[in-house]
């Protein structure tokens, strides 16, 4: 029986699909697969916080001027690579709406804030950061950042992106 090119391609595609299904099934069976391991609950967007802020606590504004920050965690001695893990963070802050003097201070100190955030992540390994939890990291950063301001205080720290690159 003569095989045509279409038949050969069909057999190859079916074999490849079967292989993928079998390998996926095996990885779940031996529990090496960890679906959703690195998923996090997303922080609200700046517009959502601003629209929800008129609830008696006063209006808030969002400072998004830091952009994306790339940092490297402290190397983990238990891992063979001997290098830290890159982390990508896009922080933004809420502060009292209408405080233009404080906004100017935030803008003026944006480079210093980027350095503080980068240094914070470089003092911990990936495992330490994951075990601390995102809320504690935000609280620590809020405290460290507010210590640098003289004309006002940020109210909360949020992350649009918080990604470990493995």
NORQUIPE-V610136 format. One record per residue. N is the residue number from 1. PHI is phi as a letter, one per 20 degrees, with the letter a starting at -180 (999 if undefined). OMEGA is omega as a letter, one per 20 degrees, with the letter a starting at -180 (none if undefined). D_FIRST is the distance of its C-alpha to the first C-alpha in Angstrom with 2 decimals. Layout:
# NORQUIPE-V610136
<<N & PHI & OMEGA & D_FIRST> <N & PHI & OMEGA & D_FIRST>>
This chain:
# NORQUIPE-V610136
<<1 & 999 & a & 0.00> <2 & e & r & 3.75> <3 & e & r & 6.45> <4 & e & a & 9.60> <5 & f & r & 13.01> <6 & f & r & 14.18> <7 & f & r & 11.68> <8 & f & r & 12.67> <9 & f & r & 16.24> <10 & f & r & 16.18> <11 & f & r & 15.11> <12 & f & r & 17.78> <13 & f & r & 20.36> <14 & f & r & 19.94> <15 & f & r & 20.28> <16 & f & r & 23.32> <17 & f & r & 24.92> <18 & f & r & 24.52> <19 & f & r & 26.10> <20 & f & r & 28.97> <21 & f & a & 29.65> <22 & f & a & 29.72> <23 & f & r & 32.04> <24 & f & r & 34.28> <25 & f & r & 34.55> <26 & f & a & 35.45> <27 & f & r & 38.07> <28 & f & a & 39.69> <29 & f & a & 39.61> <30 & e & r & 41.41> <31 & m & r & 43.69> <32 & e & r & 43.18> <33 & e & r & 42.43> <34 & c & a & 45.62> <35 & f & r & 44.88> <36 & m & a & 47.91> <37 & g & a & 49.74> <38 & d & r & 51.11> <39 & e & r & 51.71> <40 & c & r & 55.31> <41 & f & a & 57.20> <42 & f & r & 57.76> <43 & f & r & 61.34> <44 & f & r & 62.57> <45 & f & r & 62.61> <46 & g & a & 66.03> <47 & f & r & 66.33> <48 & f & r & 65.92> <49 & f & a & 68.70> <50 & f & a & 70.99> <51 & f & r & 70.48> <52 & e & a & 71.12> <53 & f & a & 74.14> <54 & e & a & 76.73> <55 & d & r & 77.33> <56 & n & r & 80.90> <57 & e & a & 80.14> <58 & n & a & 80.44> <59 & f & r & 77.84> <60 & c & r & 75.65> <61 & d & a & 73.99> <62 & d & r & 70.95> <63 & d & a & 71.03> <64 & d & a & 67.57> <65 & f & a & 68.76> <66 & e & a & 67.29> <67 & m & a & 63.69> <68 & e & r & 60.88> <69 & d & r & 62.05> <70 & d & a & 59.90> <71 & c & r & 61.27> <72 & c & r & 60.16> <73 & f & r & 60.97> <74 & f & r & 62.83> <75 & f & r & 60.59> <76 & e & a & 59.73> <77 & f & r & 60.67> <78 & e & a & 58.20> <79 & d & a & 55.23> <80 & f & a & 54.02> <81 & f & a & 53.78> <82 & m & a & 57.57> <83 & c & r & 57.41> <84 & f & r & 58.22> <85 & e & r & 55.79> <86 & f & r & 56.05> <87 & c & r & 57.30> <88 & d & a & 57.31> <89 & c & r & 60.10> <90 & c & a & 61.31> <91 & e & r & 64.69> <92 & b & a & 67.04> <93 & c & r & 70.40> <94 & d & r & 72.50> <95 & b & a & 76.19> <96 & f & a & 79.03> <97 & f & r & 78.53> <98 & n & a & 81.13> <99 & e & a & 82.05> <100 & f & r & 81.72> <101 & f & r & 83.68> <102 & f & r & 81.25> <103 & g & r & 78.27> <104 & f & r & 79.79> <105 & f & r & 80.15> <106 & g & a & 76.50> <107 & f & a & 75.49> <108 & f & a & 77.81> <109 & d & a & 76.55> <110 & f & r & 72.82> <111 & f & r & 72.12> <112 & f & r & 74.13> <113 & f & r & 72.23> <114 & f & r & 68.88> <115 & f & r & 70.23> <116 & g & a & 71.46> <117 & f & r & 68.06> <118 & f & r & 66.19> <119 & f & r & 68.65> <120 & g & a & 68.37> <121 & f & a & 64.63> <122 & f & r & 65.11> <123 & e & a & 67.47> <124 & c & r & 64.88> <125 & f & r & 61.50> <126 & f & a & 58.54> <127 & f & r & 58.98> <128 & f & r & 62.69> <129 & f & r & 62.06> <130 & f & a & 59.48> <131 & f & r & 61.86> <132 & f & a & 64.81> <133 & n & a & 63.07> <134 & f & a & 63.11> <135 & f & r & 66.35> <136 & f & r & 68.33> <137 & f & r & 67.03> <138 & f & r & 68.17> <139 & f & r & 71.54> <140 & f & r & 72.05> <141 & f & r & 71.18> <142 & g & r & 73.47> <143 & f & a & 76.32> <144 & f & a & 75.77> <145 & f & a & 75.44> <146 & f & r & 78.43> <147 & f & a & 80.55> <148 & e & a & 80.17> <149 & e & r & 81.41> <150 & d & a & 85.04> <151 & d & a & 84.94> <152 & r & a & 82.78> <153 & c & r & 80.00> <154 & f & a & 76.37> <155 & e & a & 75.68> <156 & b & r & 72.08> <157 & d & r & 69.16> <158 & c & r & 65.66> <159 & c & r & 62.29> <160 & f & r & 59.86> <161 & c & r & 57.49> <162 & b & a & 57.62> <163 & c & r & 54.54> <164 & e & r & 53.96> <165 & e & a & 51.43> <166 & d & none & 49.63>>
